[in-house]
């Protein structure tokens, strides 16, 4: 069974690198049936980022990759920007905690300006280091996350959260923290969700599920909003990690062909969820993508 006419096929979270496959990976995604990518920035320099200009150059690289993908493959690309939480740990080791926190805050402010200028659609990935760090870095991580929520509130955009796996109490804590900052839970996306959470257990936070076969099957009948993602890393040293960029289109086709359900279920992660979280309806241009 074919996919429903006009259905976008969206990978909600991936990375592309100037030193990896880059546009070639997006072309594979398009050939597999994908139409839209949410492209999250990453540290392309692979060293501690210690100045605001480091982040400006990084964001510009992400924007350049997005532009090339649009022009060369026809895939729609939405840019997602923020300093990665682990960047704070690495920078603290290079320049000290206070200076690292100040750069992190400025990088978040810059990402917010790009969202306001319609050069990006969300802040992400943001969060805290989810591994043991010393007390000063832990406090700085808390400050950085609070600043990220404040920027998202002021700009009025979604925030894509990098965190450890969340159980129902942890979803509630995240929703409560966002609410105290003035960010609705429905604008908070838990990236890299590795296990299904019942809609009643997320406290309104939106899971972006890693598109593993069994997890997709478990989540497909849940009401929107929820997303599918690969978290494709585009790292030449780790080819195919986390999931290959062709995975979401393959999962969509498998759902469409399943004898035990309707392909119309795919409108939930690919259209309804985008409408509810981001505020617009993703469209498929003639020929797929745009």
C-alpha positions, 0 to 999 in steps of 0.5 A: 500500500502506498503512502497517503497522497500529500503526506510529508515524511518527517525526521524530527531530529538529525544532524548533518556535518560538513565533514560527513555525508552531508547533502549526500545523506539527505539525498538518500533520505529523499530517495527513500521517500523522506520529505522534511528534516529537522536539522539540529546543529552540533559542534563541528569543530570538535573542540571546546567552544569558548567564544560567541563567535565559535557559535556564530560560525557553527550556526552559519555552517548549519544554515549553509548545510540546510540551504544546500540540502534544500537546493540540491535535494528538494527536501524541506529543512527546518533548522534547530539551534542551541549550544549542546549541553556537554559544550558547557562541560568542555568549555568549563575545562578550558576557560573555567566555569563562569566564562563557559556559562557566559558564552553558553548564555550568549550562544542561547541568546544568539539562537533565540535571535535566529528564531526571531529572524526566522532562520531557525524554528526551535532551540535545541538541543538544550538541557543539562549534562546527564552524567556526573560533574562537579558541583560548580558545573552542575550549578552552571548547567542548571543556570544554562537550562533555565536561560534556555527556557527563558529564551524560548519563552521570550521568543515563543518557540519550542525547546528540544530537550536533551536529557536522560530517559524520562519516566512519568515523574521525570516528565512531570518535573520537566513540565513543571520546570518549563511551566515555572519559566513560562513555557507550555509543556506542549512546546517542550520536546523530549528528544531521543525518547527510547521508550513509549510513554502513555499520553497520560504519563508525559504531563504534556511534554512531547516525545520525539521517539527514536524510530526503532521498529518496535517503538514505532509499532507501540506508539503509532496509535497514540494521539498527537503530538509525538514525533519520529526521529533518527538522531542521525549523527553523520559521523564518518567514524560512526557510520549510521549512528544513531539510526540511518537517515533512511529509517523514518521513510522505511518505518512510514512505508512499513506502517502504510503496508501493515495489514493491521492498521491504516496508513492514515495513522501517519498523519499524527506524527508528520502533520498534526504534531507539527501543527500543534507544536510548531504552529504550521502545517508541513506541505509536500511540494510537487515532486516531494519535498520543497 
